[in-house]
Amino acid sequence: MISLLIICACQLPFDSVDSNREEFSCIPCNIKTISDVTKNMEKIKDSQVEKFLCTIKKECELNIEFSQYSNEVLFDILDKHTNKFVIAFSKVPVPEREYLLFVISNPLLDYNIEDFQLKVKNSEGSTEIKSLILKALKDAD
């Protein structure tokens, strides 16, 4: 008997696996994802930042607990892990970036926005992405 093996190369969606990162599923408004990020803040992985950003969607806007918690953690990541944030943000599909930029431009706590601007300016990542984030931070100031 001859066995036939068929291999299919498929393009994986944003929330699937690639060989360089952990598998994750994007679940909007997921408090557990934020909690996991908070617990691992000091040693956060790139994939965790990506997963966190993926959970922040416009549909979560009316979920007050999620919105407040995610806003605080977003600025915590932006402060402590600016490079990872900028690089993860660049992987967010373009249509979904708009809401994240809205969140950045509307911090719920008082922050020294100039500190964030300086960190973003000096971070790794594309100039285009940094410009988008800097504009949102300018709107927050």
RADA-V310197 format. One record per residue. RES is the residue in one small letter. PSI is psi in degrees with one decimal (none if undefined). OMEGA is omega as a letter, one per 30 degrees, with the letter a starting at -180 (NA if undefined). NEAR is the number of other ideal C-beta (glycine too) atoms within 8 Angstrom. Layout:
res:RES psi:PSI omega:OMEGA near:NEAR
res:RES psi:PSI omega:OMEGA near:NEAR
This chain:
res:m psi:144.0 omega:l near:2
res:i psi:126.5 omega:l near:3
res:s psi:141.6 omega:a near:4
res:l psi:125.3 omega:l near:4
res:l psi:123.2 omega:l near:4
res:i psi:126.1 omega:l near:4
res:i psi:129.2 omega:a near:4
res:c psi:125.1 omega:l near:4
res:a psi:117.3 omega:a near:3
res:c psi:148.0 omega:l near:4
res:q psi:126.4 omega:a near:3
res:l psi:142.3 omega:l near:6
res:p psi:168.4 omega:a near:5
res:f psi:-37.5 omega:a near:7
res:d psi:20.1 omega:l near:7
res:s psi:-156.8 omega:a near:7
res:v psi:144.7 omega:l near:7
res:d psi:167.6 omega:a near:6
res:s psi:-14.3 omega:a near:3
res:n psi:5.3 omega:a near:3
res:r psi:164.3 omega:a near:10
res:e psi:155.9 omega:l near:6
res:e psi:137.3 omega:l near:6
res:f psi:155.0 omega:l near:10
res:s psi:134.4 omega:a near:5
res:c psi:110.7 omega:l near:9
res:i psi:108.1 omega:l near:7
res:p psi:146.0 omega:l near:9
res:c psi:29.0 omega:a near:10
res:n psi:104.9 omega:l near:9
res:i psi:-35.1 omega:a near:9
res:k psi:-38.8 omega:l near:6
res:t psi:-43.7 omega:l near:11
res:i psi:-42.1 omega:l near:14
res:s psi:-43.7 omega:l near:8
res:d psi:-40.9 omega:l near:9
res:v psi:-43.8 omega:a near:15
res:t psi:-42.8 omega:l near:9
res:k psi:-30.8 omega:a near:6
res:n psi:18.9 omega:a near:10
res:m psi:-41.0 omega:a near:10
res:e psi:-31.5 omega:a near:5
res:k psi:39.1 omega:a near:5
res:i psi:140.9 omega:l near:11
res:k psi:157.0 omega:l near:9
res:d psi:-43.5 omega:a near:9
res:s psi:-31.8 omega:l near:9
res:q psi:-37.5 omega:l near:11
res:v psi:-43.1 omega:l near:15
res:e psi:-46.2 omega:a near:12
res:k psi:-41.8 omega:l near:12
res:f psi:-51.0 omega:a near:16
res:l psi:-33.8 omega:a near:11
res:c psi:-27.4 omega:a near:11
res:t psi:-17.7 omega:a near:15
res:i psi:104.3 omega:a near:12
res:k psi:158.1 omega:l near:9
res:k psi:-34.9 omega:a near:5
res:e psi:-14.1 omega:l near:6
res:c psi:-6.5 omega:a near:13
res:e psi:-36.6 omega:a near:6
res:l psi:-6.1 omega:l near:5
res:n psi:92.9 omega:a near:8
res:i psi:-45.5 omega:a near:6
res:e psi:-48.0 omega:l near:7
res:f psi:-46.5 omega:a near:12
res:s psi:-45.0 omega:a near:12
res:q psi:-47.4 omega:a near:9
res:y psi:-46.5 omega:a near:10
res:s psi:-35.5 omega:l near:14
res:n psi:-46.6 omega:l near:13
res:e psi:-43.5 omega:a near:10
res:v psi:-36.8 omega:l near:12
res:l psi:-48.0 omega:a near:12
res:f psi:-28.6 omega:l near:12
res:d psi:-44.5 omega:l near:10
res:i psi:-44.7 omega:l near:15
res:l psi:-35.0 omega:l near:13
res:d psi:-50.0 omega:a near:10
res:k psi:-25.6 omega:a near:8
res:h psi:56.0 omega:a near:10
res:t psi:-46.5 omega:a near:12
res:n psi:-47.2 omega:a near:9
res:k psi:-38.5 omega:l near:11
res:f psi:-49.3 omega:a near:12
res:v psi:-43.4 omega:a near:15
res:i psi:-42.8 omega:l near:11
res:a psi:-40.2 omega:l near:13
res:f psi:-37.2 omega:a near:14
res:s psi:-20.7 omega:a near:9
res:k psi:-9.4 omega:l near:7
res:v psi:131.9 omega:l near:11
res:p psi:140.3 omega:a near:6
res:v psi:-47.1 omega:a near:5
res:p psi:-28.0 omega:a near:5
res:e psi:-13.1 omega:a near:9
res:r psi:-33.7 omega:a near:11
res:e psi:-44.8 omega:a near:7
res:y psi:-39.2 omega:l near:10
res:l psi:-39.1 omega:l near:12
res:l psi:-36.4 omega:l near:12
res:f psi:-43.8 omega:l near:9
res:v psi:-43.9 omega:l near:11
res:i psi:-37.0 omega:a near:13
res:s psi:-1.9 omega:a near:9
res:n psi:64.8 omega:l near:8
res:p psi:143.5 omega:a near:10
res:l psi:-18.9 omega:l near:7
res:l psi:164.8 omega:l near:7
res:d psi:120.0 omega:l near:3
res:y psi:158.1 omega:l near:9
res:n psi:93.4 omega:a near:5
res:i psi:-32.2 omega:l near:11
res:e psi:-35.9 omega:l near:7
res:d psi:-43.6 omega:l near:9
res:f psi:-42.5 omega:a near:13
res:q psi:-44.3 omega:l near:12
res:l psi:-44.0 omega:l near:8
res:k psi:-41.7 omega:l near:11
res:v psi:-44.3 omega:l near:14
res:k psi:-38.7 omega:a near:8
res:n psi:5.5 omega:a near:6
res:s psi:168.9 omega:l near:11
res:e psi:165.7 omega:l near:5
res:g psi:172.1 omega:a near:10
res:s psi:146.6 omega:l near:6
res:t psi:-38.5 omega:a near:5
res:e psi:-47.1 omega:a near:6
res:i psi:-44.6 omega:l near:11
res:k psi:-37.7 omega:l near:13
res:s psi:-40.5 omega:l near:8
res:l psi:-45.8 omega:a near:11
res:i psi:-41.7 omega:l near:13
res:l psi:-39.1 omega:l near:11
res:k psi:-43.0 omega:l near:9
res:a psi:-40.4 omega:l near:12
res:l psi:-37.0 omega:l near:14
res:k psi:-41.0 omega:l near:9
res:d psi:-26.1 omega:a near:7
res:a psi:-23.5 omega:a near:11
res:d psi:none omega:NA near:7
